[in-house]
Amino acid sequence: MVVLTGQSLILEDMKDVLYRGHKIHASEQSMKAVKKSREAVERIVSEAKVVYGITTGFGKFSDVLIDINRVQDLQLNLIRSHACGLGDPFPEIVAKAMVLLRANALLKGFSGVRPIVIEKLLELVNKEIIPVIPQQGSLGASGDLAPLSHLALVLIGEGEVFYKGSRMDSLDALKQEGIFPITLEAKEGLALINGTQAMTAMGVVGYLEAEQLAQESELIAAMTMEGLNGIIDAFAEEVQVARGYIQQIDTAARIRHYLSDSLLTSIQGELRVQDAYSLRCIPQVHGASWQVLDYVKEKLEIEMNAATDNPLIFDDGEKVISGGNFHGQPIAFAMDFMKIAVAELANISERRIERLVNPQLNDLPAFLSPEPGLQSGAMIMQYAAASLVSENKTLAHPASVDSIPSSANQEDHVSMGTIAARHAYQIIQNARRVIAIELICAMQAVEYRGVNKMASHTKMFYEKGREQVPSIKQDRIFSKDIENATEWLKTIEFSHLVKNLRMENSSY
């Protein structure tokens, strides 16, 4: 059970709920803060005070006063009119994360919703009723208005959900679980949609996948080192310490650990004096990507516990302040940064693939072919990897440098953070396929070198990999192999393998 407080949610908690099936529950203390905040809203309504979003319209309509008897209509109209999402839905795991994060933000007690609103959000997560939320349509400021409106529709019995393997009307799923829709009261519609939970949820799922991908890329790179008789000296601790980046030091330490008993690596001067950069600079390049991932993790864990709606209620309603916490700039920057970091992991991986298949760069059979000339072997695998790497370069263009004014120029600077998060996720999927191709090529290369000479860690990895992708004895439809390896790399079971390998040495 993960207890939500609005203050203490971490990525490991998200992993527990999203991947391990843990349930969520709101802390009693946070619910007390929610009740006090709600009492403040009710006083504002009863006294007919002029407060944005409670007794006024929204955006450019902020100067339009709303009759006290129409506040329910105001919230309902808001949700329906703002549900303008477009395109394919977010992955179910992302939509589930969105609901969880919205509940956690409301539990901070600055938003003025009734406890029942949060209770309904918790039920959606715990009973796996996942809103169908289109991916496109958010500018990433004023909150993720369009995506979160589709989330809010479910609470009122409208829109669609994924439930028990089917896509259906929300009301049908709610009825099956005995959940009654609610009528939104003053401030509640705005509180549900004014936030950064779409970009943050997409960022959380992307980060968790990117973290695993980065771990896997090191183990695959270690196998490539064996396939190319790489020089281990470049990973010496003193070299890394001389520069000082902890992530570089740690990356090199893990590679040394993976290859500690290998008979396939070489020392400088034995076969050659230096390796190419794609081998020699693994600690520097992969380490730099880890620096970025550490930055992204820090920003996500702040945003996961942030109050990002507007207005916010302080001092038991004595202060109701219209601010800009809904602006997604911090996450937009983090997502753009993650795009670059993951794209570079794929970039250097593709260069190692080239070194594995190019007969001018190694002493292996050309393109790792069982019969060079008659059979093409891994030739077009490198093409595919190069294509994905090139596509990543276009996706890595920063979304956060763009802005288009909206709401009659009232909202005149926006973050495009949700676009950045979506593109980051696409890059991660592409990058995983690239390292899957490197894995296939590296496994083939070490076969030529002698599997019996492999390090114990990489040999175990090789044996598990061969359960997914057989040795290349004859040309075949390699796209199937690439997809099998890619899916394997994505599995939680594999992440446990990597984690266990890394934890065997306590310094990791």
C-alpha positions in Angstrom: 0.0 0.0 0.0 1.3 3.4 -1.0 0.1 6.2 1.3 -0.4 9.6 -0.5 0.3 12.7 1.5 0.8 15.3 -1.2 4.3 15.7 0.1 6.3 12.4 -0.1 5.6 10.6 -3.3 8.8 9.2 -5.0 9.5 7.4 -8.2 9.8 4.1 -6.4 6.2 4.5 -5.2 5.1 5.1 -8.7 6.8 1.9 -9.8 5.1 0.0 -7.0 1.6 1.2 -8.2 2.2 1.2 -11.9 4.2 -2.0 -12.4 3.7 -4.0 -9.2 0.0 -3.5 -8.6 0.2 -1.8 -5.2 -2.9 0.0 -4.0 -3.0 3.7 -2.9 -4.6 5.3 0.1 -4.8 8.9 1.3 -3.3 9.8 4.7 -5.7 11.1 7.4 -3.6 14.2 8.0 -3.8 15.2 4.3 -7.5 14.7 4.2 -7.9 17.0 7.1 -6.1 19.7 5.1 -8.4 19.0 2.2 -11.5 19.5 4.3 -10.2 22.8 5.7 -9.5 24.0 2.2 -12.9 23.0 1.1 -14.5 25.0 3.9 -12.8 28.1 2.7 -14.2 27.7 -0.8 -17.7 27.2 0.6 -17.4 30.5 2.6 -16.2 32.3 -0.6 -19.3 31.1 -2.5 -21.7 31.8 0.3 -20.4 35.3 0.7 -20.4 35.9 -3.1 -16.8 37.0 -3.1 -15.1 37.6 -6.4 -12.4 34.9 -6.7 -11.1 33.6 -10.0 -12.4 30.2 -11.0 -14.8 30.0 -8.1 -17.2 32.8 -8.8 -15.8 34.0 -12.2 -15.3 32.5 -15.6 -11.9 31.2 -16.8 -9.0 32.5 -18.9 -10.1 35.6 -20.8 -13.5 35.2 -19.0 -11.9 35.9 -15.6 -13.8 39.2 -15.3 -17.2 37.6 -15.9 -19.0 37.0 -12.6 -21.1 33.9 -12.2 -24.4 33.7 -10.3 -24.1 31.7 -7.1 -26.8 29.4 -8.4 -24.8 28.5 -11.5 -21.5 27.3 -10.0 -22.3 23.6 -10.8 -23.1 24.5 -14.4 -19.9 26.5 -14.6 -17.8 23.5 -13.6 -19.6 21.0 -15.8 -19.4 23.4 -18.8 -15.6 23.8 -18.1 -15.0 20.0 -18.2 -17.0 19.4 -21.3 -15.7 22.3 -23.3 -12.1 21.7 -22.4 -12.2 18.0 -23.4 -10.6 18.7 -26.8 -7.9 16.1 -26.7 -6.9 14.6 -30.1 -5.1 11.6 -31.5 -4.3 8.3 -30.0 -4.8 7.8 -26.3 -1.9 7.9 -23.8 -0.7 4.4 -22.9 -2.9 3.0 -20.1 0.0 3.1 -17.6 0.5 6.8 -18.3 -3.2 7.6 -17.8 -3.2 5.6 -14.5 -0.2 7.7 -13.4 -2.1 10.8 -14.3 -5.0 9.9 -12.0 -2.6 9.1 -9.2 -0.6 12.3 -9.5 -3.8 14.4 -9.7 -5.0 12.9 -6.4 -1.6 13.5 -4.8 -1.6 17.1 -5.8 -5.1 17.7 -4.5 -4.1 16.1 -1.2 -1.8 19.1 -0.5 -4.9 20.9 0.6 -4.5 24.1 -1.5 -7.1 23.3 -4.1 -10.5 23.5 -2.3 -12.0 20.2 -3.5 -14.2 18.0 -1.4 -12.7 14.8 -0.1 -15.1 12.8 -2.2 -13.3 14.0 -5.4 -10.0 12.6 -4.2 -11.7 9.4 -3.0 -13.1 8.8 -6.5 -9.7 9.3 -8.0 -8.2 6.8 -5.6 -11.0 4.3 -6.6 -10.2 4.7 -10.3 -6.5 3.8 -9.6 -7.2 0.9 -7.2 -9.9 -0.6 -9.4 -8.0 -0.2 -12.6 -10.6 2.0 -14.3 -8.3 4.0 -16.6 -9.5 7.1 -18.4 -9.1 7.2 -22.2 -7.1 10.4 -22.6 -6.0 11.6 -26.1 -2.3 12.5 -26.3 -2.5 15.7 -28.3 -4.0 19.1 -27.5 -2.1 20.4 -24.5 0.1 23.6 -24.6 1.6 22.8 -21.2 0.5 25.9 -19.4 -2.7 26.7 -17.7 -2.1 23.1 -17.0 -2.7 20.2 -19.2 -6.2 21.4 -19.7 -7.4 19.1 -22.5 -5.9 15.8 -21.3 -7.0 16.4 -17.7 -10.5 17.3 -18.8 -10.8 13.8 -20.3 -9.7 12.5 -16.9 -12.3 14.6 -15.1 -15.1 13.4 -17.5 -14.8 9.9 -15.9 -15.7 11.3 -12.4 -19.0 12.6 -13.8 -19.8 9.5 -15.7 -18.9 10.7 -19.1 -16.1 10.0 -21.6 -14.5 6.6 -22.0 -12.2 4.3 -20.0 -10.1 1.2 -20.4 -11.5 -1.5 -18.0 -10.8 -5.2 -17.8 -9.2 -5.3 -21.3 -11.9 -3.3 -23.0 -12.5 0.3 -24.0 -16.0 1.3 -22.9 -18.2 4.2 -21.7 -17.1 5.4 -18.3 -20.6 5.0 -16.8 -20.6 1.3 -17.7 -17.3 0.6 -15.9 -18.3 2.7 -12.9 -21.6 0.7 -12.5 -19.7 -2.6 -12.6 -17.6 -1.5 -9.7 -20.5 0.2 -7.8 -19.0 3.6 -8.1 -21.4 6.6 -8.4 -20.5 9.6 -10.6 -20.3 12.9 -8.8 -21.6 16.4 -9.5 -18.7 18.9 -9.4 -19.2 21.8 -7.1 -17.5 25.2 -7.0 -13.8 25.2 -7.9 -13.6 21.4 -8.4 -13.6 21.3 -12.2 -10.9 23.8 -12.4 -8.9 22.1 -9.6 -9.0 18.8 -11.6 -7.7 20.2 -14.9 -5.4 23.0 -13.9 -2.1 21.1 -13.4 0.9 19.5 -15.1 -0.1 15.9 -14.5 -0.2 14.8 -18.1 3.4 15.9 -18.9 4.5 14.7 -15.5 2.8 11.3 -15.8 4.3 10.9 -19.3 7.6 12.0 -17.9 7.5 9.5 -15.0 6.8 6.5 -17.2 9.4 7.7 -19.7 12.0 8.2 -16.9 11.4 4.7 -15.5 11.8 3.2 -18.9 14.9 5.4 -19.7 16.5 4.4 -16.4 16.1 0.7 -17.2 17.3 1.3 -20.8 20.4 3.1 -19.5 21.2 0.1 -17.2 20.7 -2.3 -20.0 22.8 -0.3 -22.4 25.9 -0.7 -20.1 25.6 -4.5 -20.0 25.1 -4.7 -23.8 28.1 -2.3 -24.3 30.2 -4.7 -22.0 29.3 -7.6 -24.3 30.2 -5.5 -27.3 33.6 -4.9 -25.7 34.1 -8.7 -25.6 32.9 -9.1 -29.2 35.5 -6.5 -30.3 38.3 -7.5 -27.9 38.0 -4.0 -26.4 40.8 -2.5 -24.3 39.8 -2.5 -20.6 42.5 0.0 -19.5 40.3 2.9 -20.6 37.9 2.0 -17.7 40.5 2.2 -15.0 39.2 3.9 -11.9 42.1 6.5 -11.8 41.2 7.7 -15.3 37.6 8.4 -14.2 38.5 9.9 -10.8 40.9 12.3 -12.6 37.9 13.9 -14.3 35.7 13.8 -11.3 32.1 13.1 -12.5 30.5 10.6 -10.2 28.3 9.2 -12.9 31.3 8.6 -15.1 33.1 6.9 -12.3 30.1 4.7 -11.5 29.6 3.7 -15.2 33.2 2.6 -15.5 33.0 0.7 -12.3 30.0 -1.3 -13.5 31.6 -2.1 -16.8 34.8 -3.3 -15.0 32.5 -5.4 -12.8 30.6 -6.9 -15.7 33.9 -7.8 -17.4 36.0 -8.7 -14.4 36.7 -12.3 -15.4 36.5 -11.9 -19.1 39.1 -13.6 -21.3 37.9 -11.7 -24.4 39.0 -8.1 -23.5 42.5 -6.9 -24.1 45.0 -4.5 -22.7 46.5 -1.5 -24.4 49.3 -2.5 -26.8 48.2 -6.1 -26.9 46.1 -5.9 -30.1 46.0 -2.1 -30.6 47.0 0.9 -28.6 43.6 2.6 -28.4 40.0 1.8 -29.2 37.6 4.0 -31.1 35.6 6.5 -29.0 32.4 4.5 -29.1 34.2 1.9 -26.9 36.8 4.0 -25.1 34.4 6.7 -24.1 31.6 4.6 -22.8 32.0 6.0 -19.2 32.1 9.6 -20.4 29.1 9.4 -22.7 26.9 7.0 -20.7 27.9 8.8 -17.6 26.8 12.1 -19.0 23.4 10.6 -19.8 23.2 9.4 -16.2 23.9 13.0 -15.1 20.8 14.1 -17.1 18.7 11.3 -15.8 19.6 12.2 -12.2 18.5 15.8 -13.0 15.2 14.6 -14.5 14.5 12.4 -11.5 15.0 15.3 -9.2 12.6 17.6 -11.1 10.0 14.8 -11.5 9.9 14.1 -7.8 9.4 17.8 -7.0 6.6 18.1 -9.6 4.9 14.9 -8.4 4.4 16.6 -5.0 3.6 20.1 -6.3 0.4 22.1 -6.1 0.0 23.2 -9.8 -3.6 24.4 -10.0 -4.9 28.0 -9.8 -6.0 29.8 -7.7 -4.4 28.3 -4.5 -6.0 28.6 -1.1 -3.9 29.6 1.9 -4.5 30.5 5.6 -7.9 28.8 5.8 -9.1 30.9 2.9 -7.8 34.3 4.1 -5.5 34.2 1.1 -6.6 33.0 -2.3 -3.9 33.8 -4.8 -3.9 33.5 -8.6 -0.4 32.4 -9.6 1.2 30.4 -12.3 2.2 27.0 -10.8 0.4 25.4 -13.7 3.1 26.5 -16.1 5.1 23.4 -17.3 8.5 25.0 -18.0 10.5 23.0 -15.4 9.2 19.7 -16.7 9.4 20.9 -20.3 13.1 21.6 -19.8 13.6 18.3 -18.0 11.9 16.3 -20.8 13.9 18.1 -23.5 17.0 17.3 -21.6 16.0 13.6 -21.3 15.4 13.4 -25.0 19.0 14.4 -25.7 20.4 12.0 -23.1 18.5 9.0 -24.4 19.1 9.9 -28.0 22.8 9.9 -27.3 22.7 6.4 -25.7 21.2 5.2 -29.0 23.7 7.3 -31.0 26.8 5.7 -29.5 25.1 2.3 -29.6 24.6 2.6 -33.3 28.3 3.4 -33.7 29.2 0.3 -31.8 26.9 -1.7 -34.1 28.8 -0.3 -37.1 32.0 -1.5 -35.5 30.5 -5.0 -35.0 29.4 -5.4 -38.6 31.9 -3.5 -40.7 34.7 -5.8 -41.9 36.9 -2.7 -42.4 36.7 -2.0 -38.6 37.1 -5.5 -37.1 38.4 -9.0 -37.9 35.0 -10.6 -37.7 33.1 -12.1 -40.7 31.6 -9.3 -42.8 28.3 -8.2 -41.3 28.5 -11.1 -38.9 27.2 -13.2 -41.8 27.4 -17.0 -41.6 28.3 -17.0 -45.4 29.4 -13.5 -46.4 28.2 -12.6 -49.8 25.6 -15.4 -50.1 24.0 -14.2 -46.9 23.7 -10.6 -45.7 23.7 -11.3 -42.0 23.3 -8.1 -39.9 23.9 -5.7 -42.7 20.4 -4.1 -42.7 20.2 -4.2 -38.9 22.7 -1.4 -38.9 20.6 0.5 -41.5 17.5 0.1 -39.2 19.5 1.4 -36.2 20.8 4.3 -38.2 17.3 5.2 -39.3 16.0 5.2 -35.7 19.0 7.3 -34.5 18.3 9.8 -37.3 14.6 10.0 -36.4 15.6 10.6 -32.8 17.7 13.6 -33.8 14.5 15.3 -35.2 12.5 14.3 -32.1 15.2 15.7 -29.8 14.6 19.2 -31.1 13.5 21.1 -27.9 9.8 21.6 -27.6 10.3 24.1 -24.8 11.7 26.8 -27.0 8.4 27.2 -28.8 5.4 29.2 -27.5 2.0 30.1 -29.0 -0.3 32.6 -27.2 -3.8 31.3 -26.4 -7.0 32.5 -24.7 -7.1 35.8 -26.5 -3.5 36.5 -25.6 -4.2 36.2 -21.8 -2.1 33.1 -21.8 0.7 34.5 -23.9 3.6 32.1 -23.0 3.3 28.4 -22.8 5.7 25.5 -22.2 4.9 22.8 -24.7 6.0 20.4 -21.9 3.5 17.7 -22.8 4.9 17.6 -26.4 8.4 17.4 -24.9 7.3 14.5 -22.7 5.6 12.6 -25.6 8.6 13.0 -27.9 10.9 11.9 -25.1 8.8 8.7 -24.8 9.1 8.1 -28.6 12.9 8.5 -28.4 13.0 6.0 -25.6 11.1 3.4 -27.7 13.4 4.0 -30.6 16.5 3.8 -28.5 15.5 0.5 -27.0 15.3 -0.9 -30.5 18.7 0.4 -31.2 20.3 -1.3 -28.2 18.3 -4.4 -29.0 20.1 -4.5 -32.4 23.4 -4.0 -30.6 22.6 -6.9 -28.3 21.9 -9.2 -31.3 25.1 -8.2 -33.0 27.2 -8.4 -29.8 25.8 -11.9 -29.1 26.8 -13.0 -32.6 30.2 -11.5 -32.3 31.0 -13.2 -29.0 30.0 -16.5 -30.5 32.8 -16.1 -33.0 35.2 -15.2 -30.2 34.2 -18.0 -28.0 31.3 -18.0 -25.5 33.4 -20.0 -23.0 35.8 -17.1 -22.8 33.1 -14.6 -21.8 32.9 -13.0 -18.3 30.4 -14.7 -16.0 28.0 -11.8 -16.0 27.9 -11.2 -19.7 27.7 -15.0 -20.3 24.6 -15.3 -18.2 23.2 -12.3 -20.1 24.1 -13.9 -23.4 22.4 -17.2 -22.4 19.2 -15.4 -21.5 19.4 -13.3 -24.7 19.7 -16.5 -26.8 16.4 -17.6 -25.4 14.9 -14.6 -27.2 17.0 -14.5 -30.3 18.7 -17.7 -31.8 22.1 -17.6 -33.3 22.3 -16.4 -36.9 22.9 -19.6 -38.9 20.8 -18.5 -41.9 19.4 -15.2 -43.1 15.8 -14.8 -41.8 13.3 -12.1 -41.1 15.3 -10.1 -38.6 12.6 -7.6 -37.7 11.0 -10.4 -35.6 14.3 -10.9 -33.7 14.6 -7.1 -33.1 11.1 -6.9 -31.7 11.6 -10.0 -29.5 14.8 -8.5 -28.1 13.1 -5.1 -27.6 10.2 -6.5 -25.8 12.5 -8.6 -23.6 14.5 -5.5 -22.7 11.3 -3.8 -21.6 10.2 -6.5 -19.2 10.3 -6.0 -15.5 11.8 -9.5 -15.1 14.8 -8.2 -17.0 15.2 -5.1 -14.9 15.6 -7.5 -11.9 18.4 -9.2 -13.7 20.2 -6.0 -14.3 19.6 -4.8 -10.7 20.9 -8.0 -9.3 24.1 -7.8 -11.4 24.7 -4.2 -10.2 24.0 -5.0 -6.6 26.5 -7.9 -6.4 29.2 -5.3 -5.8 28.2 -3.1 -2.9 29.9 -0.1 -4.4 27.0 0.2 -6.8 
